Amino acid sequence: MAIPVGTTESIRRTNLATILGILYRGGPASRAALSKRTGRNRSTIASLVADLSALGLVSEGESDSLGQVGRPSPVVSIRPEVTAIAVNPEIDALTIGLVGLDGNVRRVIRHECDRIPTASEVLSITSAVIAGMRHELDGLLVVGVGVAVPGQVRTGDGVVRNAPHLDWHDEPFGAALAAATGYPVAVANDAALGALAEHEFGAGRAHRNLIYVNGGASGIGGGVIADGALLGGMSGHAGELGHIRVSSSSVTDSAGIRGTLEAEVTRAELMEALGLPRAEPAQFEAALLSDRSAAVSAIVNRQLEHLATALASAINLFNPEVIALGGFLAVLQAYDPGKLAAAVAASALAPSLEGVEITPAELGGDLLMIGAAGLAFHTLLNDPVSVAA
């Protein structure tokens, strides 16, 4: 039953969500700090912390401050047992992680695929992995499953409308996985979740305007944080930066559009040039950065030019403070950061470019696990009392 807004109970739930959100995004904090952040008096904070503790979400410990005048304020921390399961299907692997609300990525399982997995295969493998983790999950509070999919997702019901690289179309994946595992499941676009994670915990945590662009085996996706919020558009599909046209080439992307960033800048081309039929992300990065041959350098330089064209267009459109590059795009930048910066400057409007930082995503390989888990934590963070439902 919905709680009427403005009632004592609704205000209490709002305050609980505020405290939990501060701890989620900022880490442990003393009661005194929480009082200062929220404007609530210490007795109110003590009551709210007691409620969160009773729900099994937080714990308290003694302050480690030395030389402090007066009675030290207890430090409040999220309990590491509060967790979510993160899932990220790709064309070459299925990654499943266990992530704590305290930000700790407790475990990551990567299942290599020798061909593009179908939705039913991902469902079967994911269900089997989660079932195999039952002993590990004993004693944990698992609030749900978050799924990051490289495609367009109807987030309201978890239907994958179009994931062209996976060849998934109108797949009711969220409902199927919930039925198979017994956990609540939320599904969203992987790059959008990456943008949110990088905004909250990575390169964009001190900024309100960020663009995240990810390059993976399934192509290139993006997410835009505008004035502190994810830009969704009418149906939640905004931010498809991979489909910006960057050349007059006839090569097409996954949507059949010619000359786009996704068509021109691919991990597969780099892998072929490096002679790598398959490689973990860390192996790929090491191989690319160490290969300065003329053939590989020519491909990198061309891809950097196309990437710069797309980033300049995004800068002109959205006027960000930070552009965070994930996946193999971060490796491209590291290969020749000066070239990327110069090429972006040649195509961006000077006033819009002022102060823009183009940087690797700080969360690295954990980014999509943290992003997907954040999706699963969404209901809990909005209403901590929901954990008792």
C-alpha positions as CSV (number, residue, x, y, z in Angstrom):
1,M,0.0,0.0,0.0
2,A,1.3,3.4,-0.9
3,I,2.2,5.7,2.0
4,P,0.6,9.2,1.6
5,V,3.2,11.8,1.0
6,G,3.8,14.2,3.9
7,T,2.8,11.7,6.6
8,T,5.1,10.9,9.4
9,E,5.8,7.5,7.9
10,S,6.6,9.0,4.4
11,I,8.9,11.6,6.0
12,R,10.7,8.8,8.0
13,R,11.2,6.8,4.9
14,T,12.6,9.8,3.0
15,N,15.0,10.5,5.8
16,L,16.1,6.8,5.9
17,A,16.7,6.9,2.1
18,T,18.7,10.1,2.5
19,I,21.0,8.6,5.2
20,L,21.5,5.4,3.2
21,G,22.2,7.3,0.0
22,I,24.9,9.4,1.8
23,L,26.6,6.2,3.0
24,Y,26.3,4.5,-0.3
25,R,27.9,7.3,-2.3
26,G,30.3,8.7,0.3
27,G,31.3,5.8,2.5
28,P,31.2,5.5,6.3
29,A,30.3,8.7,8.2
30,S,30.0,9.7,11.8
31,R,26.6,10.5,13.2
32,A,27.9,14.1,13.6
33,A,28.8,14.3,9.9
34,L,25.3,12.9,9.0
35,S,23.7,15.5,11.2
36,K,25.7,18.2,9.5
37,R,25.0,16.9,6.0
38,T,21.2,16.5,6.5
39,G,20.4,19.3,8.9
40,R,18.8,16.9,11.3
41,N,19.6,17.0,15.0
42,R,21.7,14.2,16.6
43,S,18.7,12.5,18.3
44,T,16.9,12.2,15.0
45,I,20.1,10.8,13.3
46,A,20.5,8.3,16.2
47,S,16.9,7.2,15.6
48,L,17.3,6.8,11.9
49,V,20.5,4.9,12.2
50,A,18.9,2.6,14.7
51,D,16.1,1.9,12.2
52,L,18.6,1.2,9.4
53,S,20.5,-1.1,11.7
54,A,17.3,-3.0,12.6
55,L,16.7,-3.5,8.9
56,G,20.2,-5.1,8.7
57,L,21.5,-2.4,6.4
58,V,24.1,-0.5,8.5
59,S,26.3,-1.0,11.6
60,E,28.1,1.3,13.9
61,G,31.6,1.4,15.3
62,E,33.7,3.6,17.4
63,S,35.3,6.7,15.9
64,D,39.1,6.4,15.2
65,S,39.6,10.1,15.7
66,L,42.4,10.9,18.1
67,G,42.7,14.1,20.2
68,Q,39.0,14.9,19.6
69,V,37.4,17.1,22.2
70,G,34.3,15.7,23.8
71,R,32.6,12.4,23.3
72,P,33.5,10.8,19.9
73,S,30.6,10.3,17.5
74,P,30.0,6.7,16.4
75,V,30.8,5.9,12.7
76,V,28.0,4.5,10.6
77,S,28.9,2.0,7.8
78,I,26.9,0.0,5.3
79,R,27.0,-3.7,6.3
80,P,29.0,-5.6,3.7
81,E,26.5,-8.4,3.7
82,V,24.0,-6.2,1.8
83,T,24.7,-7.3,-1.8
84,A,23.3,-7.5,-5.4
85,I,24.1,-9.8,-8.3
86,A,25.3,-8.1,-11.5
87,V,25.1,-9.6,-15.0
88,N,26.6,-8.4,-18.2
89,P,26.1,-10.5,-21.4
90,E,28.5,-9.8,-24.3
91,I,29.1,-11.4,-27.7
92,D,32.2,-13.2,-26.4
93,A,31.6,-13.6,-22.7
94,L,29.0,-13.5,-19.9
95,T,30.2,-11.8,-16.7
96,I,28.4,-12.3,-13.4
97,G,29.5,-10.5,-10.2
98,L,28.5,-10.2,-6.6
99,V,28.7,-6.6,-5.4
100,G,28.2,-5.1,-2.0
101,L,26.2,-1.9,-1.3
102,D,29.4,-0.8,0.4
103,G,31.0,-0.6,-3.1
104,N,33.1,-3.8,-2.7
105,V,33.1,-6.1,-5.8
106,R,33.2,-9.4,-3.9
107,R,33.5,-11.8,-6.8
108,V,33.5,-11.8,-10.6
109,I,32.9,-14.9,-12.7
110,R,33.6,-14.6,-16.5
111,H,32.1,-17.3,-18.7
112,E,33.8,-17.3,-22.1
113,C,31.5,-17.9,-25.1
114,D,32.7,-19.5,-28.3
115,R,29.8,-18.0,-30.1
116,I,27.2,-15.3,-29.5
117,P,24.9,-16.5,-26.7
118,T,21.2,-16.5,-27.1
119,A,18.9,-15.0,-24.5
120,S,17.9,-18.5,-23.4
121,E,21.5,-19.6,-23.0
122,V,22.4,-16.5,-21.0
123,L,19.3,-17.2,-18.8
124,S,20.4,-20.8,-18.3
125,I,24.0,-20.0,-17.5
126,T,23.2,-17.2,-15.2
127,S,20.6,-19.2,-13.3
128,A,23.1,-22.1,-13.0
129,V,25.9,-19.8,-11.7
130,I,23.6,-18.2,-9.2
131,A,22.4,-21.6,-8.0
132,G,26.0,-22.6,-7.6
133,M,26.6,-19.6,-5.4
134,R,23.9,-20.5,-3.0
135,H,26.3,-21.6,-0.2
136,E,28.3,-18.3,-0.8
137,L,25.1,-16.3,-0.6
138,D,24.1,-17.8,2.8
139,G,24.2,-15.1,5.4
140,L,24.1,-12.3,2.8
141,L,21.2,-10.0,2.1
142,V,20.9,-10.2,-1.7
143,V,18.4,-7.5,-2.7
144,G,18.2,-8.5,-6.4
145,V,19.8,-8.8,-9.8
146,G,20.9,-6.0,-12.1
147,V,21.5,-6.8,-15.8
148,A,23.6,-4.5,-18.1
149,V,22.7,-5.3,-21.8
150,P,24.5,-3.9,-24.8
151,G,21.3,-2.8,-26.5
152,Q,18.0,-0.9,-26.1
153,V,16.0,-1.9,-23.1
154,R,12.4,-1.1,-22.0
155,T,13.4,-0.6,-18.3
156,G,9.9,-0.7,-17.0
157,D,9.5,-4.5,-17.5
158,G,13.1,-5.6,-18.5
159,V,12.3,-6.4,-22.1
160,V,15.3,-6.1,-24.3
161,R,13.8,-4.4,-27.4
162,N,16.9,-4.5,-29.6
163,A,20.4,-5.8,-28.9
164,P,21.7,-6.2,-32.5
165,H,25.1,-7.6,-31.7
166,L,23.5,-10.3,-29.5
167,D,20.7,-10.7,-32.0
168,W,18.1,-10.3,-29.2
169,H,14.8,-8.7,-30.1
170,D,11.9,-8.1,-27.8
171,E,13.2,-10.6,-25.3
172,P,11.4,-10.6,-21.9
173,F,14.7,-11.2,-20.2
174,G,13.9,-9.5,-16.8
175,A,10.8,-11.5,-16.1
176,A,12.4,-14.8,-17.2
177,L,15.4,-14.3,-15.0
178,A,13.3,-13.3,-12.0
179,A,11.2,-16.5,-12.4
180,A,14.3,-18.7,-12.7
181,T,16.2,-17.2,-9.7
182,G,13.5,-16.0,-7.4
183,Y,15.2,-12.6,-7.1
184,P,13.8,-9.2,-8.3
185,V,15.5,-8.4,-11.6
186,A,16.1,-5.0,-13.3
187,V,17.5,-4.6,-16.8
188,A,19.0,-1.6,-18.5
189,N,21.4,-0.5,-21.2
190,D,25.0,-1.2,-20.3
191,A,26.4,2.2,-21.3
192,A,23.7,4.1,-19.4
193,L,24.5,2.1,-16.3
194,G,28.2,2.8,-16.9
195,A,27.5,6.5,-17.0
196,L,25.6,6.4,-13.8
197,A,28.3,4.4,-12.0
198,E,31.1,6.7,-13.3
199,H,29.0,9.8,-12.3
200,E,28.4,8.5,-8.7
201,F,31.8,6.8,-8.0
202,G,34.3,7.6,-10.7
203,A,35.6,10.4,-12.8
204,G,32.3,12.3,-12.7
205,R,31.6,12.1,-8.9
206,A,32.5,15.8,-8.4
207,H,30.6,17.0,-11.6
208,R,27.0,17.3,-12.8
209,N,27.6,17.0,-16.5
210,L,29.4,13.9,-17.8
211,I,29.5,11.8,-21.0
212,Y,30.5,8.2,-20.8
213,V,31.4,6.3,-23.9
214,N,32.2,2.6,-23.8
215,G,33.8,0.4,-26.4
216,G,33.3,-3.3,-26.1
217,A,33.1,-6.5,-28.1
218,S,29.4,-5.5,-28.9
219,G,30.3,-2.1,-30.3
220,I,30.1,1.4,-28.8
221,G,27.5,2.8,-26.5
222,G,27.2,6.0,-24.5
223,G,25.4,7.6,-21.7
224,V,24.9,11.3,-20.9
225,I,24.6,12.8,-17.4
226,A,23.0,16.3,-17.7
227,D,22.8,18.5,-14.6
228,G,23.2,15.4,-12.4
229,A,20.6,13.2,-14.0
230,L,20.8,10.5,-16.7
231,L,19.4,11.8,-20.0
232,G,16.9,9.2,-21.1
233,G,14.8,10.8,-23.7
234,M,11.2,9.9,-24.5
235,S,11.7,6.1,-24.3
236,G,14.9,5.9,-22.4
237,H,17.1,5.4,-25.5
238,A,19.1,8.6,-25.4
239,G,22.8,8.6,-25.5
240,E,23.4,6.2,-28.5
241,L,26.7,8.0,-29.3
242,G,28.0,4.9,-31.2
243,H,25.6,5.8,-34.1
244,I,27.0,9.3,-34.7
245,R,28.1,9.5,-38.3
246,V,31.8,10.2,-38.5
247,S,32.7,9.4,-42.1
248,S,31.4,8.9,-45.6
249,S,32.4,5.2,-45.6
250,S,30.0,2.6,-46.7
251,V,30.9,0.3,-43.8
252,T,27.8,-0.1,-41.6
253,D,27.2,-0.5,-37.9
254,S,24.8,-3.0,-36.1
255,A,21.8,-0.9,-37.0
256,G,22.8,-0.8,-40.7
257,I,23.8,2.9,-40.6
258,R,26.9,3.8,-42.7
259,G,30.0,5.5,-41.5
260,T,29.2,5.7,-37.8
261,L,31.6,5.7,-34.9
262,E,30.6,2.1,-34.1
263,A,31.2,1.1,-37.7
264,E,34.6,2.8,-38.0
265,V,36.0,2.1,-34.5
266,T,36.0,-1.5,-33.6
267,R,37.8,-3.8,-31.1
268,A,37.7,-6.6,-33.7
269,E,39.8,-4.7,-36.2
270,L,42.4,-4.0,-33.5
271,M,42.4,-7.7,-32.3
272,E,42.9,-8.9,-35.9
273,A,45.8,-6.5,-36.4
274,L,47.4,-7.7,-33.1
275,G,46.9,-11.3,-34.1
276,L,44.7,-12.0,-31.1
277,P,41.8,-14.4,-31.7
278,R,40.7,-13.9,-28.1
279,A,42.0,-12.0,-25.2
280,E,41.0,-10.8,-21.7
281,P,40.7,-7.0,-21.5
282,A,44.0,-6.7,-19.6
283,Q,45.8,-8.8,-22.2
284,F,44.4,-6.8,-25.0
285,E,45.5,-3.5,-23.4
286,A,49.0,-4.8,-22.8
287,A,49.3,-6.1,-26.4
288,L,48.0,-2.9,-28.0
289,L,50.1,-0.5,-25.9
290,S,53.3,-2.4,-26.6
291,D,52.8,-2.7,-30.4
292,R,54.1,0.4,-32.2
293,S,54.3,-1.2,-35.6
294,A,53.3,0.8,-38.6
295,A,50.3,-1.3,-39.4
296,V,48.9,-1.1,-35.9
297,S,49.7,2.6,-35.5
298,A,47.9,3.4,-38.7
299,I,44.7,1.7,-37.5
300,V,44.9,3.3,-34.1
301,N,45.5,6.8,-35.6
302,R,42.5,6.4,-38.0
303,Q,40.3,5.2,-35.1
304,L,41.4,8.0,-32.9
305,E,40.4,10.5,-35.7
306,H,36.9,9.0,-35.9
307,L,36.6,8.9,-32.1
308,A,37.6,12.6,-31.9
309,T,34.9,13.5,-34.4
310,A,32.2,11.9,-32.4
311,L,33.5,13.3,-29.1
312,A,33.6,16.8,-30.5
313,S,30.0,16.5,-31.7
314,A,29.0,15.3,-28.2
315,I,30.9,18.3,-26.7
316,N,29.1,20.7,-29.0
317,L,25.7,19.1,-28.2
318,F,25.9,18.5,-24.4
319,N,28.7,20.8,-23.1
320,P,30.0,18.3,-20.6
321,E,32.6,18.8,-17.8
322,V,34.0,15.3,-18.2
323,I,34.1,12.6,-20.9
324,A,34.9,9.2,-19.5
325,L,36.1,6.6,-21.9
326,G,35.6,2.9,-21.0
327,G,36.6,-0.4,-22.5
328,F,39.0,-0.4,-25.5
329,L,38.3,3.3,-26.1
330,A,40.4,4.1,-23.0
331,V,43.2,2.0,-24.4
332,L,43.0,4.0,-27.7
333,Q,43.4,7.2,-25.8
334,A,46.3,5.8,-23.8
335,Y,48.1,4.8,-27.1
336,D,48.3,8.5,-28.1
337,P,46.5,10.9,-25.7
338,G,48.0,14.0,-27.4
339,K,46.6,13.0,-30.8
340,L,43.1,12.5,-29.4
341,A,43.1,15.8,-27.6
342,A,44.3,17.7,-30.7
343,A,41.8,16.1,-33.0
344,V,38.9,16.9,-30.6
345,A,40.1,20.5,-30.3
346,A,40.1,20.8,-34.1
347,S,36.3,19.9,-34.4
348,A,34.8,21.2,-31.1
349,L,33.5,24.7,-30.5
350,A,36.1,26.5,-28.4
351,P,33.7,27.8,-25.7
352,S,32.2,24.4,-25.3
353,L,35.6,22.7,-25.1
354,E,36.8,25.0,-22.3
355,G,37.5,23.0,-19.2
356,V,36.4,19.6,-20.6
357,E,38.5,16.7,-19.3
358,I,38.7,13.5,-21.5
359,T,39.8,10.7,-19.2
360,P,39.7,7.0,-18.8
361,A,36.8,5.7,-16.7
362,E,38.1,5.5,-13.2
363,L,36.2,2.3,-12.3
364,G,38.0,0.3,-14.9
365,G,36.9,-3.3,-15.3
366,D,34.5,-3.1,-12.4
367,L,32.4,-0.4,-13.9
368,L,29.6,-2.4,-15.4
369,M,29.4,-4.7,-12.4
370,I,29.0,-1.6,-10.1
371,G,26.6,-0.1,-12.6
372,A,24.4,-3.2,-12.9
373,A,24.5,-3.7,-9.1
374,G,23.4,-0.1,-8.7
375,L,20.4,-0.8,-10.8
376,A,19.5,-3.7,-8.5
377,F,20.0,-1.4,-5.4
378,H,17.7,1.3,-6.8
379,T,14.5,0.2,-5.0
380,L,16.4,-0.2,-1.7
381,L,18.1,3.1,-1.9
382,N,14.8,4.9,-2.7
383,D,13.0,3.1,0.2
384,P,15.2,1.2,2.7
385,V,12.0,-0.2,4.4
386,S,11.3,-2.2,1.2
387,V,14.0,-4.7,2.3
388,A,11.5,-5.8,5.0
389,A,8.7,-6.3,2.5
